[in-house]
Amino acid sequence: MSYSCYGDISALQAPAISCTTVRAPDCGRYHSLLGIATVQRSAEADIVRLRKYEIPIKRVARNLCLDPALIAAIISQESRVGLLLDNGWDQERHKYVYIPGPYLMWDSEEHINQCSTILVLSINEVRARHPTWTWDRQLRGGICTYRAKMGNLQVYEEDPCDRDNYYVNSVIRRAQYFKRHGF
């Protein structure tokens, strides 16, 4: 079941994914192309860990009118569902995925809700700034803005996030996979 007020994630197009200029968690240091199959393999591995959070993800999705598959995809993309975290820190130790307060660890429903709320705000900011964009472009822009802050949003050809389309297309492909598998 989809709760999305932001369009059908299944209908989005996501062309081939390159990692030549972006060091993504899924790209090995010496790989030049990250194809659809690689993203799918990552999603297949991540779905096992995501099942633990399926109920909170769906609850948050329903409350925020988001597609649960999109929430799952961002969790997968950002940290491989915690696999890339070291005691809450990302690999570069730039971000600590923890909300101060009791019981608000990176994998809590409250944290999922907070991050998903930021995504909704990002999508709505893009909608407000670009009312003439199609829903799919607004959604792509919102995903990008979630990652990169609204002030840094730039539009390059098809993907408003970066020149090689990596982040947004990877999130879309993961979301489509998770949607087909019950999210």
N, C-alpha and C positions, 0 to 999 in steps of 0.2 A: 504494500500500500504506500502511495506517495502522498505527502502532505505539502508538497511544494507550491508556494505562491510565486516562484521565480522561474518557472518553465520546466519543461521535461528534459531531464539530463540525458535520457536515452536518445533524444532527437539531435543532440549536439554533434557536430563533426569535429574530429580531432585528427589532423594529418599526422604523418610520420613524425617521430620525436627524435631530435638530435641532441647530443650532449657535447658537441665539439667546443662550445664556448662556456658551457655551464657545468660546474662540478656538482652533479646531483648525487644523492646517496645511492642511486641505482646504477650510476655510471662508474665503471672501473677506471682507474687512472689512464689506461692505455686503450680504452675503447673509443671509437670515433662516432659510432651510431648507437642510439638506444631505441630499439624498435618496439613495436606493439607487443611482441612476444615477451620481451624483457619486463615491460610494465605489467603484463598479465601474470608472469611468474612471481613478481613481487606481490601483486594483489592476492594471488593464490596462497602465498605463504602468510601474508598479513591477515587474511580472513580468519584463519585459525585463532589468532590472538584477538581479533575484533569481536568474535562471538561472545567473549567475556563481557563486552560492553554493549551488546546489541540492545538490550532493554533500555539502559539509560540513553543511548543514542536515539532510539525511536521516540522515547518520551520527550527529549529535548527537541527533536525534529517536529513533532506534533505541536508542541508549544510555540515554536518559532516559525512554523509554516515553511520548513526547509525539507528538502529531500534527505532522508537518513543516509542514503548512499553517498551524498555529497559530504556530509559530516565524516562518514567513515573514510572517504577518499582523502580528505585533508589530514585526518589522523594518520593514515597510512603514508601519505606523502611527506609529512613533516617529521615523523619520527619512526616510521615503520612500526607503528603501534607500540612505541616504547623501546623497540629493539636497539635503536641508535642512541638511546639516552644512557648516560652514566650517572647514576644517583640523581636523576632529574635534569642533568646538563646535556646540551647538545654536543656534537663531536668537537666543535671548535671552542666549546666552553664560553660561547657568547650569550646564550640564552639559558636561563634556568626555568624549566617548565614546572613552576610551582606557584600557587596563589597563596599569599600569606593568610594564615588563619587556621583554625582547627579543621582537620580532615579534608583540606583542599589540596590534595596531591594532584599531580598531572593526570592521573587516571580516574579522578572522581567525577561524578555527574555534574557537580558544580563547575568544575573546570571545563568539561565538555560544553556546558551551557554558556559559560563566559566566552569561550572561543567562538562558539557558534553565533552568539549575539554580535560579536565583532564582525563576523562574516556577513550577517544580515545588515548591520550598519554600513559595511563596505559596499554591499550591493546597492543599498538604498542611496548612498552618496553618489555612486556612479549613475544611477537612474536619474537623480536630481541634476547632476552636472551634464548629462547627455540624454535628455528626454527623447531625442530623435533616433537614438540607436535602437536596433532591434533587441528583443529580449535576450537572445543568445549572446549578443555582443555586451550587453549590460551585465549578464551573468559572468562572462569571461572577465570583464573589467572588475567586477566585484571580487572574484577569486584572486585576481592579480593584486588588487588593492589590499585585500586581506594580508597578502604576503609583503607588500612593498610600501605601504602607507600612501594615502591619497595624494599628497603633495608630489610624489615621485611618479605618478601615473603618466606614462607616455604611450603613444600608440604607434606601433610599427607594423605595418601591413595587417596581417590577420590576428595577431595576438597582442593585446595591449600590455603584456607583461615584459617580454624580452624578445630580442631579435630571433632567437631560434625556437620560440614557442614551447620550450620545455615544460615549465611549471604548470601552466594552465592546461595544456594538452594531457600531461601526465595525470593531473587531478581528474580531468574529464574521463579519461580511459579507465582509471581506477573506479570512479563512481559508476560508470556503466557496468563494469564487472561486478561490483558489489550489489548493484540493483538487480542484475540477473541472478544473483545468489542470495536473495532474500532481504537485502537492506532497503 
